[in-house]
Amino acid sequence: MKINRIMALQLMAALSLSIGFTSCSKKSGSKGTSAATGWKINDKKGGFQYNAKYKKQETPPGMVAVEGGTFTMGKVQDDPMHDWNNTPNQQHVQSFYMDETEVTNFMYTEYLFWLKTIFPPTDENYKNIYVGALPDTLVWRNRLGYNETMTNNYLRHPAYANYPVVGVNWIQAVEFSKWRTDRVNEAILEREGYLKKDSKITEVKAESTFSTESYLASPTSTYGGNEELVYKGQRNKLAAKDDAKNVYAQRTSGIILPEYRLPTEAEWEYAAVALGGIREYNTYKGKKKYPWSGQYTRSGKRQYRGDQLANFKQGKGDYGGIAGWSDDGADITNEVKKYPPNDFGLYDMAGNVAEWVADVYRPIVDDEANDFNYYRGNVYMKNKIGEDGKVEMVTTENITYDTLSNGRIMARNFPGQIAQVAIDDNETYLRQNFSKSDNRNYRDGDKQSTRFYNFGNEEEADEKKDDKNRMYDSPKHSVTKDSLGNLIRKYDHSDKRTTLVNDDSRVYKGGSWRDRAYWLDPASRRYYPQDMATDYIGFRCAMSKVGPKSGKKKARG
């Protein structure tokens, strides 16, 4: 009996010791204590503050999630056009968000309204900002066709409100994306109580607009340094007292979204194909020629059998079919969401309008250099730092303008944003992954891509018109304006120019209402000058996904 009692006491001691170790182990790995130092985290008395309540990135307005993965980028069908610019290669893209539809006239006119309100074109300082953002409605005109109805009505008439915007060049699409980033984050910060309610409408002036990057770099400079509009801590009823920290919103807050941007070519093609499995070209067998399954452009479902699955040109002089019978529902563009979405829930990834993507065009996709998040067009910039060590803000006096080839002047930044400059040797010295700011020409086959190219003689070579240093002999036009606003046009009349491929030629993807079915294949790729617009190219935005690839909570296996 005595022995059993001793064994029982020993067992109880062992259990208490085990419980003690377990509780200690849990404590060291808990959210309230650092697993590295054992120090308390988010202690009210001070110390390291970290957002332990963050769950996941919220779905941006107008977008759907696209889970990343691997696929065969390029054309696996026959290439009757003999472009040879889209040979199959295996690529992997990370998860991202993409607009459910193309950017519509309604969405773009909201942008125009904001510009006109904040930067009145009647003000001499801002007269080029609104005008530079206007779509080119004259793209509808045809020498032998009557299209004045679209010229006068397509952009602003409510009948076309939900039609995809056209007449927008690549640069304008990029500027719209930047504007959208700031407006969405401005609304989020207001919702979360970091900005005064409705200040973005009633109290914003041209000299003090909201910029996401400016807010993160210097919150006290937001809205021109107006402390009545920018709160140091949350100021709403939804925020608990413990959460109303005496700090501005930061990256660590987890509420500020990444930037809206144009999708890369790889992202766009991956999203359009919407594969359920790997698109290996040796086992592909042509089962996904279009964003939908099958080899045909008509629906095979009993209820919709024979209906066209996209808006495209069906033949010469046939933009929609016979009225009331084989009609696809449109002759020009059509309202978004009029055709079935693909498996990712994205509409009009084939037909309606072709779409700008971020990439600079080259005849090859260099999968030997990179097969992860492929993108050609990186131009790395950094914030401009003044002599006082603080970031320099854009003001009314130093707005950057570009003069396009047609003479239009476009603003490339707004007051309240941070001025940007190219990176220098401080960022590139002894780096292995990049060596200069502009990487558009990297490994594209021209002489400048070689390792020992003498960049110091580039300007001298241009002055001598030495074309031996240039692979892509595109015309060198120069369009500027003098102090009186008169256009100074200098056209390149050389007969040695053999191509339109240059650093300002951008890829556009997908077919449009003007294209035959061949161009509906997501792998097809074409290019166009970035400062020119058409009546068949539109765009949609994308946004990178931060955090895990998918929303699965449990570990695999």
Secondary structure, DSSP 8 states (H G I E B T S, - for coil): -HHHHHHHHHHHHHHHHHHHHHHHHHHHTSTTB-TTT--BSS-TTSS----TT-------TTEEEE--EEEEES--S--TT---S---EEEEE--EEEESS--BHHHHHHHHHHHHHHS-TTSTTTHHHHHHHS--GGGG-BTTB--HHHHHHTTT-GGGTTSB--S--HHHHHHHHHHHHHHHHHHHHHHTTSB-TTHHHHS--GGG---HHHHHH-GGGGGGG-TTTB-SS--STTS-TTT--SS---GGGS-S----B---HHHHHHHHH--SS---TTT-TTTBSSSSSBS-SB--STTTTT-BSS----BTTBSS-STTTS--S-SS---TTSS---TTS---SSSSSEEEEEEE--S---TTT--BS--S--B-EEE-B-TTSSB-B--GGG--EEE-TTS-EEE---TTSB-EEE--HHHHTT-SS--SSB-TTTTSSSGGGSTT--GGGHHHHHHTT-GGG-SS-----EEEE-TTS-EEEE----TT-----STTEEEEES--TTS-GGGGSTT-EEEEETT---SSEE---EEE--S-SS---S---
